[in-house]
Amino acid sequence: MKNLKKFLIYLGLVILAIVCILPFLLMIVNATRSGNEIMTSFTLIPSHYVKENWETVSSYFNLLRGFLNSLFVAVPATFLTGYFSALTAYALAMYDFKGNKFLFSVILVFMMIPAQLGLLGFYNLVSALSLVDSYLPLIIPAVASPGIVFFLRQYIQSVVPKELMEAARIDGAKEITTFHRVILPIMMPGIATMSIGAFVGNWNSYLVPMILLNSPEKFTLPVMIASLNSSTDIAANQGAIYLAVAISVVPVLIAFAIFSKHIISSISAGSVKG
């Protein structure tokens, strides 16, 4: 009976892994097929239209330029999200000051408000500041990330004892030095975990860049790929769309491969407290 349960668990995990991998495999296979083949048949056998699909992509936009534009937005935004969210979470978790719980409640409220509701007001603000067609409105708002602040606050309370901060004070360290030299290294697994999601979100962001960016040479990769979807010959461009999407996924996979080990350590951190 024990072996049967173990077999069923492993069988379920294998099936789940196949279900998760299948969309990626299908994306790669379709990147090698023509639009007509994709529209008329389903197969996991690669075809020979990679060159044609690449030529179609190149005729619509500069893929390398789109990569650089997306990196220019995603990397600084991810850094700002991680650093300032960690700083805010540290203050909320480690300092007892008047209004602490109220501020935390406000953060929880903002977590429940869809970002799309403020899109019109955000555009009006950006327009009033003459920042339309600029990358700054795509990067600076990353400073405020309620969801990541909430996660890191709970993470700090699980892994960082207040005695550690008090010991740093006794040794003569200033508050900001304590954060950078003592607390921040301990928080790195949690920050890395949240940074993966922040990078993926900024890299795949489509709606806000589409509204704010007007110059084609400034378009991020998702906006450029959307030009294939909005073309007049969308059926013939299906293979090119899959090829562009497959290439755009590469930085996300690299970021996940580098930081994925921190996910387990950050999730299990609370279980070893005490």
N, C-alpha and C positions, 0 to 999 in steps of 0.2 A: 504493500500500500504506500509506503514511504517513497519507494522508487517510482511508483506510478505518479504520485503528486509532483515529484521532481521532474519527471518527464513531461507532464502537462504544463508545468511552469515554463520550462525551456522551450517547449513547442509554441506556447503563447508568445514568448519573447521573440522567437524567430519569425513568427507570423507578423508581429508588430514591427519588427525591423524591416521586413520585406515591404510592408505597407508604407513605411516612412521613406524607404529608398526608392520605391517605384516611381513617384513623381519626378525625382531628380534624374533617374535613368531615362524616363520617357522624354524629359526635356533635352537631354543630351542626344538621344536618338533622333528626335524631331529636328534638332539643329542641323542634322546631316541630310534631311529630306527636303523635297520641294513642297511648295504650298499645295499643289494638286494631290500629292501623295498623302499629305497630312489630312486633307479634307475628305479623302475618299476611302482611306483604310487605316487600320490600327495595327502596329507591329512594334516589336522591340529590336528589330534587325536594322542596323544603320544603313544609310544609303550613301550616295556619292555627290551630294549637292552642296558640300561645305563651301567650295570656292564660289559658286553662284550666290549662295546666301551671304557670304562675306562681301561680295561686290554690291549686292543690294543694300546691305547695311552701310557700306562706305559711300554709296551714292546719295544717301539721305543725310548723314551726319558724320562728324569726325569722332569715332569711338574713343580714341585716346584723349581727345579734348574733354569728352564727357566724363571719362575716368578721373582726370585731373580736377575737373570742376567739382565732382562729387567728393573726392578726397579732401579738397580745400574746404568744403563745408563740413563733412562728417568728422574729420579728425579734430579740428579745434572745438567743435560743438561737443564731441564726446569728452574731450579733456575738461572743458568748462563744466559739463554736467557732473563728471566724477569728482572734481576738486571741490566745487562750491556746494554740492550736495553733501559731501563728506564733512565739510566745515560746518554747515548748518545742522546736520545730524549730530555732530559732536557737541555743539552748543546746547542743543535740546536735550541730549542724553546725559551730559556730564555736569551741567550747571543748573542750579536751582535759583531761578529768578522769577520775579513777579510777571505773570503773563505767559509763562512757559506752556502750561497746559492749553491756554487759549490759542496760542500760536500753532500748537500742534493740531488742535481741533480745526483751525482754519486750513491747515495743510491737508487734512483729511477731507474737508469739504471740497477743496479744489481738485483733489484726486477724482471725485465723482462727477465733475463737470466736463463734458466732452469738449475737446479743444476746438472743434468745428463751430461751436456756438459763439466763440469770440473772434472768428475769422474776419468778419466784416469790420468790427471795431479795430482789429489789429491792422487791417489793410489801411483804414483811414488814418491810424496813427503813423504808420510807415510812410504814407503819402504826405502827411503833414510835415514829417521830418525830412522829406525829399530823399528817402532811402529806397524808393522803388527801383528795381533793376540793380540792386546791390546785394552782396552776400551777407552783409551785417545783420539784416533781420532774420536770416536763417541760422546765424551762429549765436548771437548775443542772447536770445531768449532761452537758450539751453542752460543758462545759469540757474533758472528756476525750474526744478523738476520735482514736483511733490511726491510722486511715486517712489523715486529713488531715495529721497530724503527719509520717507517713512521706512523703507527697507533698511537703510543704513543705521537709522536710529535704533531699530530693534536689534540689528547686528551688533552695534556697539554695546548695548546693554547686556548682550549675551557673552561677549568675549573680553570686554575691557573693564576691569575693576576700577572703581574710583580711587582706590589706594595707590594705583600706579601713577595717576595724575598728581596726587598729593606727594608722592615720593619725588617726583620730578621738581615740584615746587620747593621741597626741602633742599634739594641739590642746587637750587638757585636758577632753575630754568624759567624763562618767561613763558607766558601762556601760549603765544604763537609758536615758540620753539618747542614746547611740549607737544603741541599738535603735530608739527612737522617731523620731529625726531623720535617721538615715542608712540603716539597714537596712530599716525598715518600708516606706518609700516604694518601695524597689527590689522588695520582696516583693509589692506590691499586685496585680500581674497574677495571681500564683499564688494569693493569698488570695481575690481576686475569683472566680477559677475554682472554687475549692473552696466558696466561699460560695454559689454558685448551687446546687450539689448539696446543701449543708447546708440551704438555705432550702426547696428542693423537698421534701427528706426530712422536715423539721419541719412544713411546711405539710400534707403528705399523711399524716402520722403518724396511725394509727388505733388500733392495738392497745393501746398504753400509755395514751393518753387515755381509751379506752373502759373500761379497768380501773380507773384512778385517779379519774376524775371521776364524781361521783354526781349533782350538781345539773344539771338540764337547761339552765339559763341559763348554765352554764359550759362546755357542750359545745363542742368545736372543730367546724369545718365538716365534716370527714370523718365524725365521729360523728353529727352531725345528719343528714347525707345517708343514713347507714346506717339511720336510722329509717324512711326510705321503703322501703328494701330489705326491712326486717323487718315491714312493714305487712301486714295481712291481704289487701289488694287490690293485690298487687304487680304484676299484669299491667296493671291500669289506670293504675298510677303510673309506668310505664316512661318516658313522655314527660317527666314531672316530674323523674325521676331524671336523665335526660340534660340537662335544663335546669339543674338544680342543679350537676351536674358541669361543664358548660360554663362557668357563671359562676365556679365555684371555680378554674378553670384560668387565669383572667385575670391574677391577681397573679403566677403563675408565669411566664407569657409576658412580662409587663412586666419582671420581674426578669431574665429571660434576655435580653431585648432590650437592657437597660441594660448588662449585664456581659458579654455574649457576645464582644465584641471582645477581652476580656482572655484568652479561651481560646486563641486563636491565638498571641498574644504569649507566654503562659506555656508553651505546648507547644513553641514554636520557640526558647525562650530557651536551652536547652541546646545547640542546633545552632550558636549564634554564639559560644560560649565560646572565648576566645583569638583 
